[in-house]
Amino acid sequence: MIRLEDVTKTHGEDADVVHAVRGVSFSLERGEFVALVGPSGCGKSTLLNLIGCLDRPTSGTVRLQDRNVETLSDDELATIRNRRIGFVFQFHNLLPRLDAQANVELPMLYAGVDRAARRERARAQLDRMGLADRVGHLPSQLSGGERQRVAIARALVMEPSLVLADEPTGNLDTKRGWEILEILRGLAATGTTVLMVTHDTEMAASASRILTMRDGVLV
Amino acid sequence: MNPRDAFASALDMLRANRMRSFLTVLGVVIGVAIVILLTSMGESARTYVANLVQSVGFGANVLVIHPGKMDPPIEASRLTYQDALEVRRRVPGVVDVMPVMLGTVKARYGQKSRMTNVWGVTPNYPGLIGYRTRQGAFFDEADNHRRKKVCVLGEKVATALFGRLSPVGERIRLGSKKFLIVGVMEQKGEMVGFDIDDVIFLPVTTASDLLDTTRLLEIVAWTSDPDAVGQVKQGIRDVLLSRHKREDDFHFHTQGEVMSVLGKVTSALTTFVAAIAAISLVVGSIGIMNIMLVSVAERTREIGIRKAIGARRKDIFVQFLTEALLISFLGGLMGIAFGAGLSVAVLSLINLPVRVTGWAVVAAVIASGIVGIVSGVYPAMRAASLDPVHALRYE
């Protein structure tokens, strides 16, 4: 469903140029649960941004369901992120002034879903994450695990085909971390492709495939 | 994002930063409030003067002749009732004249007394001014001609001396002489700080006897044609000069002159208000733009998150522009409310009719809309054009 062909990404110019990703090719299939591991600064986040259509490659091609990302405008990419991709970041992930409900409604706001449907779908999604009694809480009133589950609810509310999780358990204790991992695994089991960046080798081991990155290349 | 959602989101933002938002719009609030206050006062004064001019019968076809001169200064009045009669008789185009004599006298009835103004006028006075008696009748030409000791009481004098009793047919003492009350005027109210109800009207001849003078306060002349006022003025001038041994000891007032002075004052005021408004709104815009730029910087990460989950440029632009517009509109509304409240307070304190001008309110709303757009577009563009990857990395 997503295919990268000889993708490179450089930051900066001339003498200061940094090759964050250099010549990466791989593909993710529907329903795969893939772990991306590697030391800090190896280019994992850059790669994730490229896959997530937040960024464009310096060279090479990213194909999402056979559409070349290169040919799409910023707004078209925004729409793809909105409809096809769900993001879960490590932290500072929710808008602090919005309660759980409003955070989960956000992607639907940009998709033009009407108010009543937004409410209903956000509730259902939070309910599925076991947060039915937390809908009116602000992020600051939630525990770390709850916050991450709200973030997952938000990532899933548009029913994306690809979920990208950047160290989703990095901030949590082991027990909460595994709860989040179970949710992601469950997603893959129902046909959603999940790509997870992690430092935790044990968690990576529970994925169906492990991609290891070092100095901008997959090894 | 549809406009209603953008509005709701902007409102949330404002609520979350109440104090900051309030301080931000203070410039707009004060600017708009001053404009509303000053225009209300201007309008109120204009209405007041216009009403006044109307109510004393000072139409476009009216000439008022005042005794005295500014340069060289001549203070003593040499205008007499005879002058008024000659003006009516000899100047073509003059349809009516009314002499006015003014004095102060102590009026007494039984145990009650009151210091009050005496107006010596001719019987045409009530008809020319549109002023009616409440009871009895105004004195007539025969009373005036025979210098009869009759009087008509203003409403306030009648109440002060007679209470609920009927004064018509009674006699009161003015100074040392007794006068027959033939009528009581209807209530008219105060104008130019002068209480027209606290007055006793006498035939001008009788007033001359009572006050022991022939000097008039003024002569009011009516012309048949408002366009002929200039010509009539010259005619009156010729007659009065010949009667006053060629001495130019009087001057004229016309409605046109009064209105043109008023117009000058009003236009100076308008320019002044416009300048204040412009300055305060510019300062207000800068304040809002500044706080919007701060807000964009503070919320860089939020913008990144919004873009990551599917916000397009337009969505972010609309969100921030809506916030700026909402802030400045709220500022405008607060300014209107504040200015209107201040106008009511100030105007009722100084006893002027309360007028809050509609056009000033409309202008204030439009101006705050413009302020919102001017101050919001640039920060909104900055926000919309942020690169999501960089924005997300921002701490």
Interface residues (C-beta under 8 A of the other chain):
Chain A: N49 G52 L54 D55 D74 D75 A78 T79 R81 N82 R83 F87 F89 H92 N93 L94 L95 R97 L98 L106 P107 L109 Y110 A111 G112 R115 R154 A155 M158
Chain B: M1 N2 D5 D12 M13 A16 R301 E302 I305 R306 K307 A308 I309 G310 A311 R312 R313 K314 D315 P388 V389 L392 E395
